[in-house]
Structure formats: structure tokens, C-alpha cells
Amino acid sequence: MYKAKIIITYRKSILDPQGKTVENSLHSLGFISISNTRMGKYIEYEINTDDIKKAEEIVKETCVKLLANPVMEDYTYKLEKTE
């Protein structure tokens, strides 16, 4: 079994208004050294297979078909073997 840990973010060319709002709020709290704030999604799920290639295929397919918008978002993932 594998645990998938997926991070989905807007592509660099896409405006991120939520990230900008958070950044402005952090600045108003005195954290002026923070810049280029981006927001995203973090998703975890378990995959019931012992084949890492199959687990990778499942992660990629779920990201492309449902979890990430391939026009606007990028995704990265990490697979961890579980017991």
C-alpha cells in the first residue's frame, strides 16, 4: 500500500488573488519580508497496491481527471510505502 501526498498550485503565469490577500494580511501584521505568496491544495489518499508504477499511474490519472485543472494548475506528488 502507498500513501499519496499531492500538492496542487496555480501555474506561475496565473494570478493568485487568494495568495495576494494572504500576503497583504501578513504585511499588515508586520511580516514585510514575505513576498510571492501562493495558495494551493494539499491532498492525501492511500492506494491499495504494492506496485509503485501502478500507484504512480493512479496518482497522475486522478490529478489530470479530477484533482487539478491542467490548464491553470500544476501538481507534484510524493508516494510513501505504508504497512
SULVEN-V378911 format. One record per backbone hydrogen bond with DSSP energy under -0.5 kcal/mol. NH is the residue of the N-H (numbers start at 1). CO is the residue of the C=O. E is the energy in kcal/mol with one decimal. If there is no record, write none. Layout:
# SULVEN-V378911
nh->(NH:NH)
co->(CO:CO)
e->(E:E)
This chain:
# SULVEN-V378911
nh->(2:3:4:4:5:6:6:7:8:9:10:11:14:17:20:21:22:23:24:25:26:27:28:29:30:31:32:34:41:43:45:47:49:52:55:56:57:58:59:60:61:62:63:64:65:66:67:68:70:72:73:74:76:78:80:82)
co->(47:80:2:45:78:4:43:76:41:74:39:72:11:15:16:17:18:19:20:21:22:23:24:25:27:26:30:31:8:6:4:2:47:50:51:52:53:54:55:56:57:58:59:60:61:62:62:63:68:69:69:9:7:5:3:1)
e->(-2.2:-2.9:-0.5:-3.4:-2.5:-0.5:-3.3:-2.8:-2.7:-2.3:-0.8:-2.9:-2.1:-0.6:-2.1:-2.2:-2.2:-2.5:-2.6:-2.2:-2.6:-2.4:-2.1:-1.1:-1.8:-2.5:-1.6:-1.2:-2.6:-2.5:-1.7:-3.3:-1.8:-0.7:-2.2:-2.4:-2.1:-2.3:-2.4:-2.6:-2.5:-2.6:-2.2:-2.4:-2.6:-1.9:-2.5:-2.6:-0.9:-1.0:-3.4:-2.9:-2.3:-1.7:-2.4:-2.8)
